[in-house]
Amino acid sequence: MRWFKKIRIGLLTLSVMFMTVGQTAFAAEPYYYTVRLYPGNQGTVSTDGISVRSATAEINMEGDHVVISKLSYEDQVYITAQQAATVTDSKYHVRGVRRAGRDNSEATEASFPVGSDRDYVIAYAVSGSLVSYTVNYQDADGNELLASDTYYGNPGERQYVSSRYIDGYQPQAMNLVKTLSTNEAENVFTFEYTPVETPTITPATPETPATPATPATPATPETPAEPATPETPETPATPVTPETPGTPETPIGGDTTIPDENTPLGTQDLDVGEDVPIANTKLNERPGTVMSYMPFYVGIGAMAVIALIAAAVYLKKRRVPAKASIDTVKELIEKENDYEEPQEK
């Protein structure tokens, strides 16, 4: 019975140690995400038209595809497929971006907040009677922030358009979607940008120090009428020490955090009426975080196996059959339940 308790306590202690060490290590090293963009079969890709709202991200070419690395959770990736891809087959035109493993018809959001590792592929469409569509980038007053872009697509297709990164601004939505019309005047996508507000913190004004009190003038000793010991003059009052001025509060620094009200929507559907709610794209779960904890889980499992092996070796050395050991434990439990403490006389 005692060896069983010791093994159990040892196993719990090792588990707690692994959890503490593992959490400390993972907290010290943040997990980064990676997004890859592949060219597909009808073209090539470059880093043009790809931008990121991030403090750590890097955009590089690796072979024939683009790799966006060192992305933190909720960083924003902007991919303009028509600028990033170059068509090599004249039968096709760039329609957008699709997730890897999906069909070209599923070309949807090309700009998104990061929540997991992702692989994307340029989506193409067979060119028919193409019509043009225009993408505008304006502020709330209609002023142009970037030059408008003009692209081409097939009428009747649901066309997704990605916003572009503008330093100091956020669009109302990261993507717009609309069914292309044969009337090109209707094929207009307008992103409205608002300035990113940074909270201003004013340091506290230091308190004015108190004026020190004037020390009292010592009293003049009286002249004795008869020879006698003169009275001891009064000790002058100790001047009051001025109060230490309050230390001004240090303004909060560090990275600028985008307020929640400035976070753009995922995708805005321009085909629906104004009264229809606009859906927001949710961040994926963070599978990379689970995978990063895998060594920790493997360590706990290994310690559990080691503990079981140690118990088996211990029983073998004592030459106690498994069934006999179980019966012995049952007898000890029954004796412990039947045991009564002696009553005091």
N, C-alpha and C positions, 0 to 999 in steps of 0.2 A: 504493500500500500504506500509506503514511504517513497519508494523509487518512482512510482507512478506520479505522485505529487511533485517530486523534484523535476521529472521530465516535463510535466505540464507547465510548471513555473518557469523553467528554463526556456521553453518554447515561446511563452508569452513575452518574456524579457527580450529575447532575440527579435521577435516581431516588432516590439515597440522601438528597439534600437534601429532596425532597418527603416521603419516609418519615419523616425526623426531625421536620420541621415538623408533619406531619399527626399523628403520635403524640403530640407535645407538646400540640397544640391539643386533641385528644380527651381526653387525660388531665386537662387543666385544666378541661374542661367535661363533667361527667358526663351521660350520656344518661338521660332520664326517659321513663317509659311512660305511656300513657293508656288508661283503660277507660271505655267508654260504655255506658249502659243505656237502651234504647229501650222505649216503652210497648206496642208492638204495636197490633193493630186493635181490641181489645176493652176498652181501658182507658187510664189515664193513669199517670204515674209522678211521684214526688217524691224528695227526699233522705232521707225517713224510712226507717228500717230499713237504712241503708247506713253502714258504719263501716270504718275502715282502721287497721291497726297500721303506722304510718309516721311519720317525723319531718318529712317534707316535703310529703306529699300534700294536695291541696285537692279538696273536693267541691262542685260548683256545678251549677245548672240552666242549660242553654243551649237555649232554645226549648222543645221538648217532651220533651227527654231529659236525663239526668244525665251529667255528665262528671267523672270522677275523674282528676285530672292530677297531674303531678310525682311519679309513683310510681317508686321505686327498685327495683332487682332484689331479689326475695325479700320485698318488702313484702307484707302479707297484707290481702286485701280480703274483707269480710263483707257479703253481700247477703241480706237477709230479704225475699224477693219479696212475701210476703203483706202486709208493712207498707209496702213501697215502691210497690206498685201499687194502684190503685183501679179496680174493674171498672165499666164503663159499659153492659154488656149483661148482663142478669140470667140469660141462658141459660148463661153461663160462670162459672167460678171460677178463681182463680189457682192454677196447679199448681207453678210454680217459675220457673226462668230457663234459657234455652237460648242457645247460640251463634248469632250472626247467620247466616242462610242455612240453618239446620236446621229440622226440623219440631218442632211443639209436643210431640210424643211423646218427643223427645230432651232433655227438661228434666232435667239432671243436676246437677253440682256448682255451687252458687251462691257458695261461698266458696273462695278459692284463693290460693296464693302467686303473685306477679306474675313473669312471665318474658317477656312480650311485650305489644304493644298488642292489645287485645281489644275486640270489640263484642258486646254481649249484648242480648237481647230478652226481655221478660216472656212466659212460656209460659202459655197458658190451656187449659182442658179443658171439654168440655160437661158440665154438671152432670146427674148421674143420681140414684140413690138414695144421697145423700152420707152419709158417716160421719165422725165427728170423730177427730182424732188430737192427742196432747198432746206438747209438747216441754218437757223439764226442763233446767235449768242448775244443776248442783250441784257441790260439792267432793267430795273423796275420802270424807268422812265422811257424805255425804248431806245436808249443809246447803244450803239454797237460796241461790244467789248472785243470781239474777234471778227474777222472777215467771214462772211457767210460761205458755206460749202454747198456744192451742187453735186449730186450723185444720180445714178440711174437704176431703175428697177422695173419689174413687170407689173402692169396694172392688175389690181385684184389681190396682190400679195400683201400680207401683213408685214410691214417693214418696221424693224426696230432700229432706232437711231441712238447712238451714244453721245452723252455730253462730253465736253472737253474740259480739262483742268485749267482753271484760271487762278493764279495766285491771288489770295485775299478775297476770293468769292466762292459761293456755293450755289449750284443750280437748284431749282425747285424740285427736280427729279434727276436721277442719274441716267435714265433712259426714257425715250418717248416712243410710242408705237402708234401706227396709223395705217389704214388700208389705202394703198396707192390708187389714185383715180386717173382716168384718161384725161381729165382736165388738170393740167399741170399747175394751174393757179391755186388749186386746192391742196397740192402736195407740199405743204409748208410745215416745218417742225421748228418751233421757237422755244429755246431754253431761256428762262428768266433767272438771272443771277442776282443774289443779294450779298452785300459785304459781310464778311465773317467778323462778328463783333468780339472784341477782346475785353473782358471785364477789367475796369480800372480800379486800382486799390490805392487810396491816399493814405500815407503814413500818419500816425497819430501825432498831434502837435505836442512837443515836450512841455511839461508844466514849468511855470516861471518860478525860480527858486525864491524862497522866503527871505526877506531882508533880515540880517542878523541883528539881534537886540543889542543896544548900546550898553556896555558894562557900567555897573554902578560906581560912582566916585567914592573912594575910601574916606571914611569919617576922620576928621582932624582930632588928634588926642587933646583932651583938656589939660590946661596948665594946673598942676597941683598947688593948693594954697600953702601947704606945708611940705617939707621934703618928704617925699614918699615915692613909691614905685609908680611911674606913670602907667596909666591904663593902656592895655594892648590895643592898638588900632584895629578896627573891624577889617576882616579879610575882604578884599574887593570881590564882588560877585563874578562868577565865571561867565564869560559871554556865551550866549546861546549859539550852538553850532548851526549854520544854515542847512536847510533841508537839501538833500541831493536831488537835482532835477530828474524827472522821470525819463527813462530811456525810451526814445521813439520806437514804435513798432516797425520791424523790418518788413518792407513790402514783399509780398509773395512773388517768387520768380519761377523759373522753370519753363517747361513747354507750355504753349498755349493750348487750351482745351476748347474744342468747338462746342458751344452750348447746344443743348438738345433741340432747341427750336430752329437751329440752322442745319440740322441733319437732313440731307435730301431724301426724298422718297425713292423707292427702288425703281418703279416704272409707272409712268403716267400714260393712260390710254386716251388718245385724242379722239377716238371714234365714239366715246360715250359722252353723255350730257354732263353739264357742270354739277348737277345734283347727285350724280352717282359717285359713291365713295371711291377714292383711289387706293389701290392696294399697294402695300409696301413690301419690298423683297426682304425676307428674313435672312439673317445670317445662318449659315450651316452650323451644325455642331462642330466641335473642335476635335476631330479624330486624331490630329497630330499630338494633342495633349495626352490622350489615352495611350498612344504608342510610345510616347516619351517616358511613361511610367512603367513600361513593360519590364525593364531590368529590375525594377523594384519588386514587381509581382513575382518574377522568376526567382529572385533572391529569397523571398518568403517561402515559396514552394520548395526550394532546395533545402532550406533549414528544416522545414517540416519533414522532408524525406530523411534527412540526416538524423533527426530526432527519433523517427520510427526505426531506422536501422540500428541506432544505439540501443534502443529498448529491446530490439530482437536479439542483439548480441549479448546484452545483459542477461536476458532470460535463458539464452543458450548456455552461457557460462555457469549459470546456476542449475542447469539441467532440469528445468521445470517445464513440463509439457504445457502447451497453450491451454488445453482444456482444464488441466489441473490448476493452472494459475487463475483461471476464471472462477473455478469453484472455490479456490482459496479466498479470492476477493469477496465472493458472496458470503462465505462463512464469517469473514471479518466484519462485513457490514451488518450481518444478523447479530453477531455478538455485541457490536457497538449499539445497535438499537435496543437489545435486551438488557444492556448494562444499566444498573441503577446505582446512584451515588449512595454511599452509606449514610444513614441518618445519625445525627449527633445525639449522644446519650445525655 
